Amino acid sequence: MVEFELKGLHEMRKSLAKLPAKLQQKGLKSALGKAARVIRNAAKENALQVDDRETGRKIADNIVQRVRGRHTRRTGDLMVSIGVATERGRIPKGNPDDGAKGNTPHWHLIELGTEKAQAQPFLRPAVEANAESAFEAFASEVERQVQKALSEK
């Protein structure tokens, strides 16, 4: 698990407080998406290094970011997740190579390793190495959204 502590965002909170709740939510959602893209792009780069070059399918092609609307509706908190999208259900016999954007149900075995294969993490290092730049992207996008909303008022 990766844990972060934000400091020094008091001015941003004051700026956000000047906006109506709907505009606050819109700006935060945009900023959160921009910050998540920083980490998603780094995860894709990392995954390209561990992908098997002999197969057509690539884990990097299946790394996605998703807004968790159900979480927002339940708690009121915005949430974006970054992970590897795979098809649900059983893995077909022989685990066929579907080419580009093909299913990669084995991604977690590479990320976490097995008793016979050493872990080659690509998601966790992307978060750890890019946390600061993601926070900077978040803060600058929030500020930009606040300025945009205040100028439209």
C-alpha positions as CSV (number, residue, x, y, z in Angstrom):
1,M,0.0,0.0,0.0
2,V,1.2,3.5,-0.9
3,E,0.4,6.3,1.5
4,F,0.7,10.1,0.9
5,E,0.4,13.2,2.9
6,L,-0.5,16.5,1.3
7,K,0.9,19.7,2.8
8,G,0.7,23.3,1.8
9,L,-2.6,23.3,-0.1
10,H,-4.3,25.8,2.2
11,E,-4.5,28.5,-0.6
12,M,-6.0,26.1,-3.0
13,R,-8.7,25.2,-0.5
14,K,-9.5,28.8,0.0
15,S,-9.8,29.4,-3.7
16,L,-12.0,26.3,-4.1
17,A,-14.3,27.5,-1.2
18,K,-15.2,30.6,-3.3
19,L,-16.9,28.3,-5.9
20,P,-20.3,26.6,-5.8
21,A,-20.2,22.9,-5.0
22,K,-20.9,21.8,-8.6
23,L,-18.0,23.8,-10.0
24,Q,-15.7,22.6,-7.2
25,Q,-16.5,19.0,-8.1
26,K,-16.0,19.6,-11.8
27,G,-12.6,21.2,-11.2
28,L,-11.4,18.5,-8.8
29,K,-12.5,15.8,-11.1
30,S,-10.5,17.3,-14.0
31,A,-7.5,17.8,-11.8
32,L,-7.7,14.3,-10.4
33,G,-7.9,12.9,-13.9
34,K,-4.8,14.9,-15.0
35,A,-2.8,13.6,-12.0
36,A,-3.9,10.0,-12.6
37,R,-2.7,10.3,-16.3
38,V,0.8,11.1,-15.0
39,I,0.9,7.8,-13.1
40,R,-1.0,5.8,-15.8
41,N,1.6,6.9,-18.5
42,A,4.5,6.0,-16.2
43,A,2.9,2.6,-15.5
44,K,2.5,2.0,-19.3
45,E,6.2,2.8,-19.8
46,N,7.2,0.4,-17.0
47,A,4.9,-2.3,-18.4
48,L,6.6,-2.1,-21.8
49,Q,9.8,-3.0,-20.2
50,V,8.4,-6.3,-18.7
51,D,6.1,-7.2,-21.6
52,D,7.0,-10.4,-23.5
53,R,8.2,-9.1,-26.9
54,E,7.5,-12.5,-28.5
55,T,3.7,-12.1,-28.1
56,G,1.3,-9.7,-29.7
57,R,-0.5,-8.7,-26.5
58,K,0.9,-6.1,-24.2
59,I,0.0,-5.3,-20.6
60,A,0.8,-1.7,-21.4
61,D,-2.1,-1.6,-23.9
62,N,-4.5,-2.6,-21.1
63,I,-3.5,-0.1,-18.4
64,V,-6.5,2.1,-17.8
65,Q,-7.7,4.8,-15.5
66,R,-11.3,4.9,-14.4
67,V,-13.4,7.3,-12.5
68,R,-15.2,5.5,-9.7
69,G,-18.6,7.0,-9.9
70,R,-20.3,4.5,-7.6
71,H,-17.7,5.4,-4.8
72,T,-18.5,9.1,-5.4
73,R,-22.2,8.6,-5.1
74,R,-21.8,6.5,-1.9
75,T,-19.3,8.7,-0.1
76,G,-19.2,12.0,-1.9
77,D,-15.4,11.6,-2.4
78,L,-13.9,11.5,-5.8
79,M,-11.9,8.4,-6.7
80,V,-9.9,7.4,-9.8
81,S,-8.3,4.0,-10.1
82,I,-5.4,2.9,-12.3
83,G,-5.0,-0.7,-13.2
84,V,-4.9,-3.4,-15.8
85,A,-8.2,-4.1,-17.5
86,T,-8.8,-7.8,-18.3
87,E,-11.8,-9.7,-19.6
88,R,-13.9,-11.3,-16.9
89,G,-14.5,-15.0,-16.7
90,R,-12.3,-18.0,-17.3
91,I,-9.1,-17.8,-19.2
92,P,-9.5,-19.7,-22.5
93,K,-7.7,-23.0,-22.8
94,G,-4.2,-22.6,-24.1
95,N,-4.3,-18.8,-23.2
96,P,-4.4,-17.7,-26.9
97,D,-2.5,-14.7,-28.1
98,D,-5.2,-12.2,-29.3
99,G,-2.6,-9.7,-30.6
100,A,-2.7,-6.0,-29.7
101,K,-5.1,-5.1,-26.9
102,G,-5.4,-8.8,-26.2
103,N,-6.4,-10.0,-22.8
104,T,-3.6,-10.1,-20.3
105,P,-4.9,-12.0,-17.3
106,H,-1.4,-12.8,-16.2
107,W,-0.5,-9.2,-15.3
108,H,-0.7,-9.7,-11.5
109,L,1.7,-12.7,-11.7
110,I,4.3,-10.4,-13.2
111,E,3.5,-7.5,-10.8
112,L,3.6,-9.7,-7.6
113,G,5.6,-12.7,-8.7
114,T,5.1,-16.3,-7.9
115,E,7.0,-19.0,-6.1
116,K,8.8,-19.8,-9.4
117,A,9.1,-16.3,-10.9
118,Q,10.5,-13.2,-9.4
119,A,8.2,-10.2,-9.2
120,Q,8.7,-7.5,-11.9
121,P,6.5,-4.7,-10.5
122,F,5.4,-2.0,-12.9
123,L,2.4,-0.4,-11.2
124,R,3.7,0.3,-7.7
125,P,7.0,1.9,-8.9
126,A,5.0,4.1,-11.2
127,V,3.0,5.4,-8.2
128,E,6.0,5.8,-6.0
129,A,8.3,7.5,-8.5
130,N,5.6,9.9,-9.9
131,A,3.7,10.8,-6.8
132,E,5.2,14.3,-6.5
133,S,4.7,15.1,-10.2
134,A,1.1,13.8,-10.0
135,F,0.4,16.1,-7.0
136,E,2.0,19.0,-8.8
137,A,-0.2,18.3,-11.8
138,F,-3.2,18.1,-9.5
139,A,-2.5,21.4,-7.8
140,S,-1.8,23.3,-11.0
141,E,-4.9,21.9,-12.7
142,V,-7.1,22.8,-9.7
143,E,-5.7,26.4,-9.7
144,R,-6.3,26.6,-13.4
145,Q,-9.9,25.3,-13.0
146,V,-10.6,27.8,-10.2
147,Q,-9.3,30.7,-12.2
148,K,-11.4,29.6,-15.2
149,A,-14.5,29.3,-13.1
150,L,-14.0,32.6,-11.4
151,S,-13.5,34.4,-14.7
152,E,-16.7,32.9,-16.0
153,K,-18.7,34.1,-13.0
